[in-house]
């Protein structure tokens, strides 16, 4: 039998976690919507909270197990836990590994749920102290480290600034104080970036985004060493109930099959779009790791194979100008999220409580743009006509 762990990435996307259904002979594992599974003949010694035995879907479910196998293989990890959303995955890591009064170092611009969890909820409830730093600046991270630092958490590329943090160098800093390094690699996916191979302990994904890729399912995942993932399974999944539904696991399993093809298309189109925007006289700035002008372009080249499909940019205009531009778009959809087949854009105004952490170009607001799978020429034409309608 073929050792699926030794296959190429593209082949793993198709075959890992999949097998012939023993009952029907179907060449794709079916959707199993059961919430309970038949117990063994002697259930007296059963561990009712075992996250690796099919007993009850809050513990684990068949479609979840298949997806976990696939994602662990794609990231090169020993084990994976799949949860109900990306935020469940993030919260699961923090809840599992942050003890009372622990210290955390975290990116100062990050997904809003991370900011809330580490800057508000965990400090208020558990006395956790978080140092928010520019994680693209190794000196800032080093200066923030303490003997009681338990976790460094980074996003790379970061949301929404596309900031790139040097995973390999930050992993060395984490090890120097005995801390774990968790990396949110949602924007990159395992096809473009492999944080575990660069020294990270845990890699986190919002499966809702690129890994699913179709805008029709929610999920989150954490991949890493078995002893770490086992703790998250028991605490965040079984006993906090952050379980994914079988249907969402099945949908995401389907989506992963085309991940390499989609990420190539997203990345190639995004680079064309970013170059168009950067050359336009009415565009104030473009932040995209694939551009030479990006401040961490060289780090991105070192640790990524391509640069994904998300960028941020701003126009030379006020709030009304930005809103008029968004509403003039005909192909690109004004909506939150990233990684869908269709292009998505959202305007973030200048009144953000974390505004002082953003790069100067972002402080008057910005557009986060997720380039979809449409032809690059059609996307650029839509941007051009919307800019023209605004007199830009």
Secondary structure, DSSP 8 states (H G I E B T S, - for coil): ---GGGS-HHHHHHHTT----TTT--SS------SB----S--TT--TT-TTSSSBTTT--HHHHHHHHHHHHHHT-SEEEEESSHHHHHHHHHHHH--TT-EEEEESS--HHHHHIIIIIHHHHH--EEEEE-TT-HHHHHHH--TTEEEEEEESS-TTT-----HHHHHHHHHHTT-EEEEE-TTTHHHH--TGGGT-SEEEEETTTTTT-SSS---EEEEE-HHHHHHHIIIIIITT-----HHHHHHHHHHHTTHHHHHHHHHHHHHHHHHHHHH-TTEEEEE-TTSTTSTTHHHHHHH-SS--SEEEEEESS-HHHHHHHHHH-SSSEE-S-S--SS-EEEEE-S--TTGGGS-GGGTT-EEEEE--SS-HHHHHHHHHHHHHHTT-
